[in-house]
Amino acid sequence: MAGSMTTEEITAFLSGSVIARLATVQPGGAPYIAPVWQQWDGERMYVVGRAGSKFVDHVRHEPRVAVSCADDVNPEHARVLIEGRAEVIEGPAPMTGRMLQIAQEMALRYMGPDGPSYIQRTADRPRCLIAITPDQIVSWAGGEWHPRYR
């Protein structure tokens, strides 16, 4: 793989345990970055945030966000950059339904077989489900430079 990733490669990459760096805009206009678990469904990215997380408040005030997902270990150095709009679609509330299902799937990917038990133990704590709809996705993998740098 070298160059821009296909839709299928992006989906495969994001279905792994890559940590997303979610960039939001603080009320004063300064950027804010938080590492978060993510769930990609092929069209939108989902993040489950604790109700008191700063990034949750930021999304409520300014929906423009950016997300960086990068593999800095493997030789392909795959990366996906998303610019888009975020919205709190559930919560703050204890996790049930779709939010609980997404959280359980993420916990399994990021924590392994014990992940869902962590989610069950903390499901009653208020969280928010955030959906990020991309306006633009830029992806790259491989050792070659992107043509814009040549």
Secondary structure, DSSP 8 states (H G I E B T S, - for coil): --BS--HHHHHHHHTS---EEEEEE-TTS-EEEEEE--EE-SS-EEEEEETT-HHHHHHHH--EEEEEEE--SSTT--EEEEEEEEEEEEEEE---HHHHHHHHHHHHHHHGGGHHHHHHHHTTS-EEEEEEEEEEEEEEBSSS--GGG-
